[in-house]
Amino acid sequence: ADFNHMLLEYEYFFQGEAARCVLKVENQVLADVNGVSKVASKNLAASQALAKLKTMCWVIQTKKAVDSDVKVSKEDMLNEFIELN
């Protein structure tokens, strides 16, 4: 969300020690989970949201070179995509 400057929200609802976490991106619910604590519910929501996003969005994986200072920018990725098409 930060890469694209999109709004990322975590909303919590507590029931005793347990917590419900609703994760939203641009007001769209990506995850709604219950956990034993606030931290646990946030981690579960993040995992669920990533799994959902991977089915809907492209995933770019990079290999980290040892002792490398090479950085890949958003513009570099977009230019590479444009050249391929």
Number of C-alpha atoms within 10 A of each C-alpha: 10 7 6 7 8 11 12 13 16 15 12 17 12 14 11 8 9 14 21 21 26 21 24 18 15 12 11 11 13 18 21 20 18 20 18 14 17 18 12 17 22 24 15 19 24 20 13 16 19 15 13 13 13 10 9 9 9 8 9 6 6 7 5 10 8 6 6 7 8 8 8 9 9 10 9 11 12 11 11 10 10 9 8 7 5
